[in-house]
Amino acid sequence: MSKEISDVICPGCGVLCDDIKVKLEDNTVVTNYNACSKGNAKFLDIASNRILNPTIMTDKTTKETDLDSALLKTAEILINADSPLLYGWSATTCEAQRLGIQLAKELKGIVDSTSSFCHGVTLSTLIENSWSTATLGEVMNRADVILYWGANPIESHPRHMSRYSTVPRGIFRQAGKDERTVVVIDIRKTRTANIADRFLEVEPNRDFELISVMRSLLNGYRPNIDTVANIPLKEVDRLLELIKEANFCTIFFGLGLLMSAGTYHNISSLLSFVAELNQFAKVVAIPMIGHYNMIGFNQVCSWLTGFPYGVDFRKEDPMFNPGETTTAELLQKKEIDAMLCIASDPVSTLPYSLTSYLKEIPVITMERQMTPTTRISKIVIPVALSGIEVSGTAYRMDSVPLYMKNIISPPNGILSDEMILTKLLELVKEAK
């Protein structure tokens, strides 16, 4: 029996496109319309390497088991651990994230998301700085100058430019691309730079220097130099004039700026620069979030603990100290003795110098498909795919919450992250 569903939200990346149309046959997505390559992977490859039953590893032998047995063993490991780490969270729903933070508090452990390796720096900066920002809808309707700094959306967010920033016609931008100027600042000429109106090739690790000179020029102080970060000063002057004359300028900044020398200071200086620019024009900044609900975890964690990520409950009261309570440092110092991994694959994404320690401690992974992390895990619990097989809330990259409705049912009676965490939290409370 065939069925078509419109206005489906795609959990492929932080853009959370909400105009996807899918065709279903026998509880399977056979065709989708409007989705990009990342969306196709989500909708059409659901069955690829699918985990259908929980497994427990004993003496290097992996055996299938039932969910109750796997959860009992998981609760036992986490309760007996002195410093359990609950890590991941960027590709699951806010409802599951809330339960995960409660579980970490109950266990007197640490909860951290993948954001501690990327845009967590942005969230840390926001604690100390004001932030002029906007929604993607406002950008689409109003922006006449679009600046991508250290970001390549054609590769990382394939529909970002066509949906919200460059191509679409807005209420005040009826001509679409013809009424917008696109600028790219990056260390190399990317595919995004190829279609931009202006491209400034900054020398690697000198972004902070460029921002500082731009702020200096904006405030009337002209340094006695001809170039800055390998960019002619006259090009910087032209860019400043373009922004100052704009009706609505949006600066999208990505990992290229975050990973440049200065990291934290780059973002802090950029946000201060944006605040200063608002004396001349309406200017906003939006981070290019990768995982579809990474910023959702930061929001939920801030509600519940006052901190965006890397929260340590080992002394009962929540403590936040990036560089001490975040995953990289905890693994490096071998401070944790158990790990619950959900909605992430650290073995594939983190340096071997960090993940090699995971072979020495019990790792429990909640995942829908086989990954390098599931292969080293003592316990693997299959979960449904959030946003497609189960419903839930996610935050778009501009911090707008969207409710994702399920369009198919998970196979084999597999439960959602939220339902499994609810059971696990109950077991931990009962055991304690």
N, C-alpha and C positions, 0 to 999 in steps of 0.2 A: 504494500500500500504506500503510495507516494504522498508526500506532504511538503508544502513550502512554508517557510517562516521568514518574516521580514523583520527589520530593525533589531537584528541580533547584535550583541556587543562582542567584539573580538578580544580575547585575552592574550593577544600576541605580543603587545608591547605597551608602553605607557600612554600611547595615544588613545587606546580603548575605543577604536572606531565603532560607532553605533548604527551603521547603515548596512550591515552585512545581511545578505539574503541567502538562506540555505535550502537545499532540497534533501528531504529525508526519504529513505526507503528501509523498512524493517529495522527501525532504531539505529540507522547508520547514516551519516552525512555522506552523500554521494557527489554533491555539487555545491559550491558556494560562489556567490557573486560579490564583487567589490573587494574581497580580502586580498592582501598582498602576499608575498612569499612566506612571511612569518605566520600570517593568519592561515594560509593553506596548510602549513605544517600542523597547526593546532587542530583544525577541523577535519582534515583528511587522513592524518597519520595517527589517529587515536589508538588504533590496535597494534601499532608497531612496538615490538619488544614489551608488550603489556604484561604486567605482573598480576596474576589472578588470585593467588593464594599467599597467605603469610608464610614466612620461612624463618627458621631458627638454625643458627650454625652451632654445631657441637663437635669439638675435636676436628675442625676443618671440614666437617661433613654438613652439608645443608639439607635440611629436611622440611617438607611442608607441614604446616600445623593449622589449627583453627584460630580464629581471631581472638577468642577469649584467652587461650593459652599464651598467645603472643603478647597480649596486653598485660597479663599477669606477670610475665617474665620482664617486660619492659618496666612496669611499675617497681618490681623488685630491684632491678638494676639502678634505676634513678633514685629510689629512696635510700639505697645503700651507698650511693656516691656522696662524697664530701663536697665536690664542686661540679655538679652537672651543668652542661651547657646546652641550651635549646637554641638551635641556629637555623637560619634560612628565612622563611616567612614572606618573601617578596613576591611569590607566585601562588598565593592562596588568599582566601577571603578575609575581610576584617573580622568576621564572626569567629573564624578559626584563630586569628591573631590574638584576639581578646582572651580566648581560653588558654592560649599558649603562655601569655604573660601571667595569667593567674596560676598556671601550673608551675612556672618558674618560681613564683613567690611562695607557693606551697612547698616546693622542694628546697627552698633556700639556695637556689642556683643562680645562673646567669642567663639572660635572654638577649640575643643579638640577631640582627638581620644582615643580609648581604650589603645593605647600605653602608656598613662600616668600612667596606672596601671601595666605595665609590662616592655617591652623593650624600653620604652621612656627613662629610665635611661641610657640605652646603647647609645641612640642618644645624650643625654645631655653630656655624657662622651666624645663622639667623637668630640664635639666642642672644647674640651681642650686638646685632645690627638691625636697623630698620630695613624693610624690604618693600619696594614698590613693585607690585606684580599685577597680573590680570588673568582672566580666563582665556582659553583658546577661542571661545566664541567672540570675545571682545577683540582679540587679535584679528580674527577673520573679518569682522565687520568694520574695524577702524584703522588698523595699522597700514601706514604708507611706507615705512622703512622697517625692514627685517634684517637683523644682524645675527648671524650664526658664528659663535666664537668657540673654537675647539669642538665643533660638532659637524657631523656628516649625515644628515637625516636621510638622504637617499639610500644609504646603506643601513643605518641603524633604525630608522623609523620611516619605512618606505612611503607611507601615505601622509606624512606630516605636512609636507609642502602643498600637496594637492587638496588636503582636507581643510587646513586651518591657516596656513601662513602666507603662501605665495600665490597660488592659482585661483582659489575660490572667489566668487563675487560676494562682497559683503554689503550690508545696508548702506554704508558710506563709501564703499569701494566697488561700485557697480561694474567697473571695467576690469576687475580682478588684477591679473599680473601687470596690465598696462598702467595701473595706478600705484604700483609698488616698486620700491628699489630694494634689491637683495644684495647684502654685503656678507662676505665670508672672510673671517680671520682664522688662519690655520697654518700649520708648519709645512704643508704640502698642498699641491693642487688636487683636491678631491673631486669626486663626481658632482658634489654639490657646488663646489667652486666653479666648475666648468659651466654651469648655467646661471651663475650669479652675475649681477651687473658690475660689481666691483669685488676684487680679491686682493687682500693684503697678506702676503706671505711672511709671517713672523718667524724669527729665528727660534729654534727649539729652546725651551726653558727661559725665555725672556719676555713672557707675557706680562709678568708683574711690572717689568720696566716700561713696557708699552702703556699699560694702564696708568702708571704713575706720571708719565710724560703727558698723556691725554688729560689727566686731572690738572696738571700744572698749567697746560695751555688754556684749559677751560677757565681757570681762576686768574688768568692774566699774567702768568710767569712763563717767559719763553726761554728755554735752555739754549745755550750756545752750541748747538749741534746741527748736523745736516741730516742724519739718519738716527732712528731708534729701533732697536731689535731688527735691523736689516731693512727697515721700511723708511723711505724718504719722508722727511718731516712735512713736506708739502702734501703728501698723501694723507697723513694724519690730520693736517689742517682741513683738507677737503672732507674727510669723514666727519670731523667735528661739526663743520658747517652744515652738512647734510642732516645730522641728528638734531642740531639746534633749530633747524628750519622745518623739521617734521611736525606733522599734526599728532602722530602717534607712532612712536618707535618701540619695537620689541627686540630685546636682546635674549636670544636663546643660547645658553652656555652648556657645553658638554664636558665629557671626561677629558678631552684634550686640554682644557683649561685646568681641570682639577688635578691632572697628573703632571702638569708642568711644575718646574721648580717653584716652590713657594706655596703650593697647594692651598692650604687654609687662607693664607694672606691674599692669594689671587682672588678668591671669592669675596673676601671681606673688602678688598680694595675696589672690586667691580661693583659691589652693592653700594658702597659709598659714592662711587663715580655716578651711578644711576641716580642716587638721591640728589647729587649736585646738578646733574643734567636737567632735573625737573624744575630748576629755576628758569629754564629756557623753553622746554617742550615737555610733552607728556612722554615719559620713557619708563618702560617696565622691563623686568628680567624674569625669565622662566627657565628652570633647569630642564635639561633633556633627559628625563627619567627613562631607564631601560625596561626593567621588569614591570609588568602591568600593575602590580599593587605594592611596589616598594614604598612609595610615599604613604600608602595606606597604613603600613606597619608603623611608620614614624608618627603618623597622626594618632593612631590608637594607643601606642606606647606613651605618647605625650599626655593623652587624657588620663591614663591609668597611673602613671608614675611621675610625670613631670619632665621626663627625659625622652629623647627621640629614639634611641637605640643603645646597645651596650649597657644594659642595666643589671647591676649586681645586687642580688638579694641575700648574699651570704651572711650579712649582718642584720638581716630582717628589713631594715629601712633601705629603700632603693638608693643605690649609689651610681653615679655616672662620671666616668673619667676616661675619655678616649685615650688610648695608648696604654691603658691598664685593664679596663673592663671590656675591651673589644676582642673579637675572635682571634685576630692575627697574633696579638701579644699573649693571649691565654694559651694558644697552641705553641707558640715559640718558647714560652717559659714552662710548658708542660704543667700548667696549673689545674687543668680539668681532668677528671677521671671517668667521665661518661659523657656521651653526646647524643642528643635527639636531633636528628636532621630532618627538616620538613621543607618541601618546596624549593630545594636547591641541590646542587651537585658539587660540593666543595672539592672533591678529588679531581674533578675536571677543570675547575676554575681557579683554584688557589695554588701557590707554589708548592713543589714537592717537599721543600724544606719544612713546610708547615704540616702538610697532610700526611707525611710519613709517620707522624706521631699517632694518627688515628688508628693505625694498626696495633697500637699498644693498649688501647682502651676499648671498652664496649661501645659500639656505635649502633644506634637504632635509627633506621631510615623509613620515613613515610613517603612513598613515591609510587607513581602509576606505571613507570616503565623501568627497565633495566638500565643502570648507569654504572660508571666506575665506582661511585660511592656505595651503591647497593651490593656490589661484589665484595666489599670489605666489611660489610655490616654484619653484626651478630644477629640482629633481628631486622627483617624487612616486612613492612605492613603496606599492602596495596591500598591506594586511595582513588576516589573518583576525581575526574578532571573538573576543577572549579571553573565556573562560567559556561561550561558546555554540558556536563553531566549532572552538576548540582548548582543551585542558585547561591548567590551571595553578593556582598557589597565590595566594590573596589574603588580606589581613588585614582583618577586620571592624573597625568603629570602636572596639571595646573591646580591640583588639590580639590577638584570637583568630584564628589562621590556619585557613583553610578551603580544601579542594582542590576546585576547580571542574572538572567533567567536561564534555567537549564532547558536544553532543546532535545536531549536524548537521555536515556537512563543508563547508568553504569552497568557493566556486565557482572555476572556471578554474584550479585548482591553486594558489591563493594560499596563501602560507606564513604561519606565525605570526610575531609579533614576535621570539620567541626564536630561531627558525630563521634569520631574516634577519639578526639581530644576530650570530649565530654565524658566518655567512658573511662579514659585514662585518669582524668582528674578525680572522678568518683573513686576509683581504685586507690589512688594515692591518699585521698582523705580518709578512706576506710582503714587502710593499713596503718596510718599514723595515729 
